[in-house]
Amino acid sequence: MSDKELLRLAAKAIGIGPVCTYEKRRNCLRIGSRESYSVWKPLNDDGDAMRLAVNLGIDVNHGGSGVVAERRAVFNFPEVGVCEGFTSSEQVYTATRRAIVRAAAEIGRSMP
């Protein structure tokens, strides 16, 4: 799945919108109107990723060389779990953000 699609589905899951456009250069979504928008980039911004995890009840666990982001089944939403690997300590933050966004995208995909 492309970063654009991941971000759009994650935004759907958390109820962020309206989405103006995907900005490839900064790997983010512009949220709001064309005249007045904010940039949402949970794949690159720790704060946006953390807010996404907290608002959706996503638990994050770190293992030896991977990050697991999961949410137990809640109401009509199925259980979600994804794993993102990393090979160095510098990659753990990137892997954590990506695991959170991937889990959120799965939640968004299951929504009507």
Protein Blocks (a to p, Z undefined) as FASTA:
>chain_A
ZZklmmmmmmmmnopacdfbdcfklopadedjfklccdddfklmmklmmmmmmmnopacd
ddfkbccdddddehjbccdddddddfbfklmmmmmmmmmmmmmmmmmmmpZZ
